[in-house]
Amino acid sequence: MHRLLTTLGRGFKEKIGWKRLGIAASLLIIVFAITTLVRTLKGVDTAVILTALTDIAPHRIALAALCVVGAFCTLTFYDFFALRTIGKNHVPYRIAALSSFTSYTIGHNIGATVFTGGAIRFRIYSDYGLTAIDVAKICFLSGLTFWLGNLFVLGIGMAWHPSAASAMDLLPPAMNRLIAIGCLTGIGAYFVWLLTGEKRRELGQNGWKVILPSARLTLLQILIGVVDLGFCALAMYLLMPTEPHIDFVSLAVVFILATLLGFASHAPGSIGVFDAAMLVALPEFSKEQLLATLVVFRILYFLIPFGISISIMGMRELWLNVVQPWQERKRLSQACTASATVRQPIESRQQRVRRMKG
């Protein structure tokens, strides 16, 4: 039996591999989501959507925008926490904030976040002497913060309101509650594992070795993820129609599940996947009203931050590759001119002395 499993495992790695399996799973999620979205949107009246957009109170949009700002401010601590964990204390917070914000917004909107976000991080951190391995460690620890926060909030929410997830995963509430307890138990087991000693917290080998945060710092790590998700879910909650009523915890469960599906798909901006999941999980709301909510949320959380990030990175590249080299050339030119001006009178005096001697 052991030999059979070993042979199957070797055949899986050679013929298929985890990378191909991940790509296939992503494509499957995207195709299923688009099919569901097209089927769900049949018969939707665009005029009603426009009316629903105007029905969202301006003060609620403003409050949702503040929540989005709070979410991205919290997001900046993903990289800052990771940098301090791997001992790169010379990188200031402003650089960590720039990297975290731009890598997330650009990477998530373009798609393939692991590669695009990693490339942006490397472009920024390389100026401070960080290597590709350091950036890989930062990506790993930032991802760990995200998943720990998601699993914790999802576990609490599904244990409290297991029926909120039933419309999406089609599982009975009792099964969802067991999944929630499993998530929380897994986090508890992770804490116990961290407490067993510092050597247990070392992952990888040689240059790829990363030391996980201690149990105390992991609490801070989870808090960062929870606050980030809380702000995002609250922004969505503020934009939701007032009728029929939905409590915040139920919406948070649906929101997190839809977000995780979007991340798993690697689709640009989770387009189609996130929206289909929300529409399927909240059938009690009018499709037009829910679409209006999703449009506003996408503008606040995806489009505006994406535009800001592109502008910031564009101006940064312009400054580093055009303005700074031009200033350096100008400074050198002025220095050469000043040196020539000083040298000329000295040479004139030397010529007069030679004439007098002659």
N, C-alpha and C positions, 0 to 999 in steps of 0.2 A: 504493500500500500504506500509506504514511504517513497519507494522507488518510482511508483506511478505518479505520485504528486510532484516529485522532483522533476520528472520528465515533462509533465504537463506545464509546470512552472517555467522550465527552460524553453519549451516550445512557445509559450505565451510571450516571453520576453523577446525571442528571436523573430517570431512571425507577426506579432501584433504590437506589444509594448504598451506601457502606460500612456505615452504621449499620444499615440494613435487612438487609444481608447478614450482619452480626454477630449480629443478633437471630435471624435464621433459622437460622444455624449453632448458636447456643446452644440453641434449641428442638429442633433435630434431635439434638443430643448428649443432651439430657435425655430425649427420647422413646426414643431408641435404648437409653440406659442403663436406663431404667425397664423397657422391654420385656425386656432382657437379664436384669435383676435378678429380675423376676417369673418368667421361664422358669428361671432358675438356682435359685430358692428353692422350686420345686415339690418336694414330698416331704420338705421339711426338718422335722425333729421338734423342736418348741419345748422339750420336756422335755430333750432331749440338749443343746440350747443352754444351758439353765440348769445342767445338770451340768458342761458345759465351762467355764462362768463360775466355778464353784467350784473347778475344777481349776487355774486360774491362781494360781500361788503368790503370797501377799501381798507377799513381799519384791520380787518382780518388778514388781508393780503400783506399789510404793513407788519403785523405781528408775526406772520409766517416768514416774512423776509428777515426779521430780526432773529428768528429761530434758526434760519439757514446760516446767518452770520455767526451765531453762536456755535452751530455745528462745525463750520469750517475753522473757527478759532480753536475749538477742541481738537480738530483734526491735526492742527499744527504740532500738537504734543505727541503724535504717533512717532514722528521722526526724532523729535527732541528726546523722548524717552529711550528710543533705540540707540541713539548716539551716545547717551550717557551709559547705557548698559554695556556697550562694546568698548567704552573707555575713550571715546573721541571727544574729550571735554573742551578741546580748543575750538570746535565749531560752534559759533554763537547761535542763540535762539532764532534770530532773524533769518539766518540761512536755513536752519531746520524748518522754519515756518514756510519759507519760500519753496523749498524742495517738496515738503509734504503737500502743500496746496496745489502747486503746479503739476506734480507727478500724478496726483489723484484725479484732478479735474480733466487734464489733457488725456491721461491714460484711459480713464473710464469712458470718456466721450469718443475717443478714437477706437478703443477696443484693444484686446490682448494686453490688459493692464500690466501683467508681469513684465513684458518686454518694453512697452512704451514708457511705463512708469519708471522702470529700472534705468532706461537710457537717459531720461530727464534727470533722475537723481545723480547718475554718474557725471553728467555734464556739469552739474552744480557743485557736487562734492569733490570732484577732481581738482578744483582750484584750491582746496584745503588739504591736499595730499592724501585723500582717501583712494583706495584701490577698488577694483571691481569686486574683490572678495568682501571688502568692507560694505560696499553698497548692497551686495547679496545678503549680508547679515542684517542690514537695516530693513530691507524688504521683508525678510523672514520675520523679524521681531514686530514690524508694523502690521503684517498680516496676522500674527499671533494675537496682537492687541485687538484687531478687528473681530477675529473669530471668537475669542474669549468673551468679549462684550456681547456679541450676537447670541452665543449659546446661553449666556447667563440670563439676558433679557428674555430670550425665547423660552427658556426653561421656566422662568417665573411666570411669564404670560400664559403659556400653554397649560401649566399646572393650575393656574387660577381660572382661565377661560379656555378649556380644551376644545370646546365646540367652535371657537373662532377659526381654528385651522381646518376644521372638517370640510368646509366648502372647497378648500384648495387641495388638500391631500386625500380627500374622500375616505378618511379613516374615522372610525367611531370615536367619540370623545374620550372613552376609557383608554383607547390605544394611544391617543394623543397625550393624555396625562402620563401614561407610562413612558412615552418618548421624552416628555418634559422632565420627569424624574430621572431618566437616564442621562439627560444633558447635565443636570445639576449634580448627579452622582459622579459623572465623569470629571467635572470641574473639581469636586471635592477630592477625588482620587488623585488628580493632578497636583493639588496642594499637598496632599500626604506624600506624594512622590518627591516634591520639591524639598520637603522637610527632612527627608532621609539623609541628606548630606550634600555638600557642594559638588563633590565629584559626580553625583548623579545628574547634576544640572549641566554638565558638559556634553555638547553634541558635536559630532563631526570629528575630523582628524587634522592634525598639523595646522596649516593656514586657514582651513575651513572651520576650525573649531569655534563654536560660539557658546558662551556661558549664559544660560537662561536666568532671568531675574529671580531673586529670592522670593519666598512665599509672601513676605511683607510687600515687596515691590510689585508682585503679581496682583495684589489687591488694588494698588494704584493703577496698574495696567488695565484691569477689568473696569475700574471706575472711569478711565478715559474713554473706553469703548462704550460704556453704558451712557455716559453724558452725551457723547456724539450721537448715538442712536436715539436717545431721548429727545434731543433737539430736532432731529429729522422727522421722527414720528409726530412730534407736536406740531411741526410745520404742516404736515399733511392733515392732521386732525383739525387744525384751524381753518383749512380750506374746504373741508368736507361740508356737504349740505347739512343744514340743521335738522331736516326731516328726511327720513326717519332717524331717530336718535341712535347713536352708537357710542359705547363707552371707550375711553382712551386705551385701556388695556387690550380690548378686542382688536381695535384698529392697529395697535402697535404689533400684535402678533401677525396680522395679515401683512402689514407693511414690511416686517423683517423677513417673512417667508418670501414675499415677492422680491425683495432686495437680494436675498441669497440666490434665488433662481436667476435673477439678472446677472449676478456675478458669475454664477456657474456657466452661463451661456457665453460669456466673453463678447456678447454683442455690443456694438458701440452705443454707449449710453443706456445699456439694457433695453434698447428700443424694441418695442413689441412684446418682450418677455415680461418685464415689470408691469406694463399696462394690462396685458392679457390676464396676468395673475390677479391683479387688483379687481378687474372686472368680473372674473370668475368667482372670486372669494367674497364679493359684496353684491350679491344679486338683488338685495332688498332696495338698492338705490337705483334711480333712473340712470340709464346708460349715458344719456346726454349730460346730466348733472355730474356724474362721475368723470366723464371725459373732460368736462370743463375744469374740474379740480385737478386732474392729471396734467392738463395743458399748463395751468398756472404753476403747478409744482415743478414741472420740467423747466419752465422759463426761469424760475427762481433758483432751482438747485442744480440744473445742468447748463442751460444756455448762458446765463449771465456770468457765472463763475468761469465757464470755459472761455468766454470772450475776454474776461479779465486776465486769465492765465496766459492766453495767447499774446495779449498785449504786453504783459510783464516780461515774458520770455523774449518777445521780439525786441523790446526796448533794451533788455539786458544784452542780447547778442549784438545789437547795434552799438551799444556803449563799449563792449569788450573788443569788438572786431573792427570798428570804424573810428569812434570818437577817441578812445584811449590811444590807439596807434597814431592817429593824427596829432593829438596833443604831445605825444612823445617825440614825434618827428619835429614838431614846432619848437619844442624845448631844446632839442639838440641843435636845430638850426640857429636859434637865438644864442645858444652857448658858443657855437662856432663863430658867429658874427662878432660877439663880444670879445672872444679870444683874439680874433683877427684885428679888432680895433685897438686892443691893448698892445699887441705885438708890433703894430705899424709904427707908433712913436718910438718904441725901443730900437727898432731897426733904423729909423731916421737919425737918432742920436749916435748910433754906432757908425753910420756913414759919415757924419760930421767929424767925429773923432778921427776917423781914418784920413779924411781930407786934411785936417790940421797937422797930423803927423807927417803926411806926405809933403 
